[in-house]
Amino acid sequence: MEELLNFIREYEKRYDPENATIAEQLRYRAFNSTKTHSEWLQLEKDMQEYASTNPPEAERKILFDFAEMVGMTCSAIRLMQNDSEDTVK
């Protein structure tokens, strides 16, 4: 866990939004801000849309590095939303 936190700290120091690729911008959104449920779901959608454009290999690798985390988070959000809807009925 400490290794991940160190990586995030170093990444924040180096991140330059003006020169970032789309995959780098998406990664930044994933790791560097508190997000609402709708923002998580939008991030997942944006990642899927970008991946469907057949980006270069380096960009696909960046997406792959955090796609599982985003997917699992969004899956949990959808499950919570479904549970809430079932409770209301």
Buried (B, 14 or more C-beta within 10 A) or exposed (E): EEEEEEEEEEBEEEBEEEEEBBBBBBBBBBBEEEBEBEEBBBBBEBBEEBBEEEBEEEBBEBBEEBBEEBEEBBEEBBEEEEEEEEEEE
